[in-house]
Amino acid sequence: MRRSLLLLVLLCPALSGCRYNFVPLIPGQIEPDLPARVTGATLTRDGERLVLRAQVEGRFAPGYLSVAWFNSSESLGTDSVYLDATQRNATFILAAATPGSYRAVLSFGGTVLRQVELYEVKP
């Protein structure tokens, strides 16, 4: 009895080494839930104004895409556009007569998504 118990204890690791340790053998497919992202954001000058165009991709709940405008470290203002599944593009315009080091910070739902820059003079 003692000998068979000792033999069983010694053989247990060898017998369990060729068995799968998890079930199911092939896990189910995982659907990633990626956050919204800004694609194709451009900041250009059109005469005496700056034009920012952006497009939001991915799945997102309808909400406001906000922009905060800066010239170097000086805050110039904010603006926002409501986006949903049918309206994913946004265009923002800022009156800026003088050349500068302009930045536009885009955020959606309180999360900063992208910063776009236009350097017309050295920062």
C-alpha positions in Angstrom: 0.0 0.0 0.0 2.8 2.4 0.9 4.8 1.5 -2.1 1.9 2.1 -4.5 1.1 5.4 -2.9 4.7 6.5 -3.2 4.7 5.4 -6.9 1.5 7.3 -7.5 2.9 10.5 -6.0 6.0 10.2 -8.1 4.1 9.6 -11.3 1.5 12.4 -10.9 3.7 15.2 -12.3 4.6 13.1 -15.3 1.0 12.1 -16.0 -0.4 15.6 -15.8 2.4 17.1 -17.9 0.7 16.2 -21.2 -2.7 17.5 -20.4 -4.1 20.9 -21.3 -4.2 23.3 -18.3 -7.1 25.5 -19.4 -10.5 25.2 -20.9 -11.6 26.1 -23.6 -8.6 25.0 -25.7 -9.2 27.8 -28.2 -10.3 31.0 -26.5 -13.2 33.0 -28.0 -12.5 36.0 -30.2 -12.0 39.3 -28.4 -13.7 42.4 -29.8 -11.5 45.4 -28.8 -13.3 48.5 -27.6 -11.0 51.2 -28.9 -11.5 54.8 -27.9 -12.4 57.6 -30.3 -9.4 59.0 -32.3 -8.8 62.1 -34.4 -7.6 61.4 -37.9 -6.7 63.8 -40.6 -6.4 66.9 -38.4 -4.9 69.9 -40.3 -4.3 73.5 -39.2 -3.8 75.9 -42.1 -3.9 79.7 -42.7 -6.6 81.2 -44.9 -5.9 84.9 -45.2 -6.3 86.4 -41.7 -7.8 83.3 -40.1 -6.7 79.9 -39.1 -8.8 76.9 -40.2 -8.7 73.6 -38.3 -10.3 70.5 -39.9 -10.6 67.2 -38.0 -12.4 63.9 -38.3 -13.2 61.6 -35.5 -13.0 57.8 -36.1 -14.0 54.8 -34.0 -17.0 54.1 -31.9 -18.0 56.9 -29.6 -21.0 58.3 -27.8 -22.4 61.5 -29.3 -20.7 64.5 -27.7 -18.7 67.7 -28.2 -15.3 67.9 -29.9 -13.6 70.8 -28.3 -10.6 72.9 -29.4 -8.4 75.1 -27.2 -6.3 77.7 -29.2 -2.9 78.9 -28.2 -0.2 81.3 -29.6 3.0 80.1 -28.0 1.9 79.9 -24.3 -0.9 82.5 -24.6 -4.4 81.1 -24.5 -6.6 82.5 -27.4 -9.9 80.8 -26.7 -12.0 77.7 -27.0 -14.7 76.3 -29.3 -16.7 73.1 -29.7 -18.8 71.2 -32.2 -21.3 68.5 -31.5 -20.5 65.2 -33.2 -22.5 62.0 -33.6 -22.6 58.9 -35.8 -23.8 60.9 -38.9 -21.6 64.0 -38.3 -17.9 63.0 -37.8 -16.1 66.0 -39.3 -15.5 69.3 -37.6 -14.2 72.7 -38.9 -13.0 75.4 -36.5 -12.0 78.9 -37.5 -10.0 81.4 -35.5 -9.3 85.1 -36.5 -5.5 85.5 -36.4 -4.2 88.5 -38.4 -0.5 88.2 -37.3 1.8 85.3 -37.9 2.7 83.3 -34.8 3.4 79.9 -33.3 -0.2 78.5 -33.1 -1.4 75.3 -31.5 -4.8 73.7 -31.4 -5.5 71.1 -28.8 -8.5 68.8 -29.6 -10.4 66.9 -26.9 -13.5 64.8 -26.9 -15.4 63.8 -23.8 -12.8 65.4 -21.5 -9.9 63.4 -23.1 -7.2 65.1 -25.1 -6.9 63.4 -28.4 -4.6 65.5 -30.6 -2.5 68.6 -30.8 -2.0 70.3 -34.1 0.7 73.0 -34.7 1.4 75.8 -37.2 4.7 77.6 -36.8 4.9 80.8 -38.9 7.6 82.3 -36.6 10.1 80.6 -34.4 8.6 79.7 -31.0 
